[in-house]
Amino acid sequence: MSAHFLFYETAILALHLWKGNFMAKITLGFAFLLFVLSAGGYAWKDNLHTAALVPAVFGLLLAVFGTLSLLTKGRNPILAHAGSVVGIIGLLASALLALNGYGMARSEGVDVDKVLLEYRLATAAVLLVYVNFGIHAFMNAHAARQKLD
């Protein structure tokens, strides 16, 4: 059994065991993770100062939607959907910025800024995992509603 499969199954089990508005708590956790990534990028390299703001903006939006969802005790599902939309937009933006930066550097014949490329890909990876959690949460909620009908 691979380590990735074990991690994935453990995360899904944690989702099932974490009763009560777990998606809002996961959203806040990923918002914190994006803030840490942003602060690390800002402190690590001087040439990342503008790129370090990208995960902070998405982390701030996720924090707002996660906090509002916790305050409403999950009664307003539009907040969870809005958080997922922010995650998808952030994922696409980070991945496209990474691909664009790589393509422009190669077309101009200059070396690729590997630190910036890795930073953008790390942001995209964090948001990919968040979107995956959101998809599973929506699938579980849909299945629960189907059982009630």
ZIBEL-V112367 format. One record per pair of residues at least 12 apart in sequence whose ideal C-beta (glycine too) atoms are under 7 Angstrom apart, sorted by sequence separation. I is the first residue (numbers start at 1). J is the second residue. D is the distance in whole Angstrom. If there is no record, write none. Layout:
BEGIN
{{I,J,D} {I,J,D}}
END
This chain:
BEGIN
{{101,113,7} {38,52,5} {65,79,5} {38,53,7} {101,116,6} {102,117,6} {101,117,6} {38,55,4} {65,82,5} {66,83,6} {37,55,5} {38,56,4} {65,83,4} {98,117,6} {34,55,4} {35,56,6} {38,59,7} {62,83,6} {65,86,7} {34,56,7} {98,120,4} {97,120,5} {98,121,5} {34,58,6} {35,59,5} {62,86,6} {34,59,3} {61,86,5} {94,120,5} {98,124,7} {31,59,5} {34,62,7} {58,86,6} {94,123,4} {95,124,4} {94,124,4} {31,62,4} {30,62,6} {31,63,4} {58,90,4} {91,124,6} {94,127,6} {27,62,5} {28,63,6} {31,66,6} {91,127,4} {90,127,5} {91,128,6} {27,65,6} {28,66,4} {27,66,3} {28,67,7} {54,94,7} {87,127,5} {91,131,6} {24,66,5} {27,69,7} {87,130,5} {88,131,6} {87,131,5} {24,69,4} {24,70,5} {84,131,6} {87,134,6} {21,69,7} {21,70,6} {24,74,6} {84,134,4} {21,73,6} {21,74,4} {27,83,5} {23,80,5} {51,116,6} {48,115,7} {48,116,6} {51,119,6} {55,123,5} {47,116,7} {51,120,7} {54,123,6} {58,127,7} {45,115,5} {48,119,6} {41,119,5} {37,122,6} {37,123,6} {37,126,6} {34,126,6} {33,126,6} {30,126,7} {30,130,4} {26,133,5} {23,134,7} {23,137,4} {15,136,7} {12,136,7}}
END
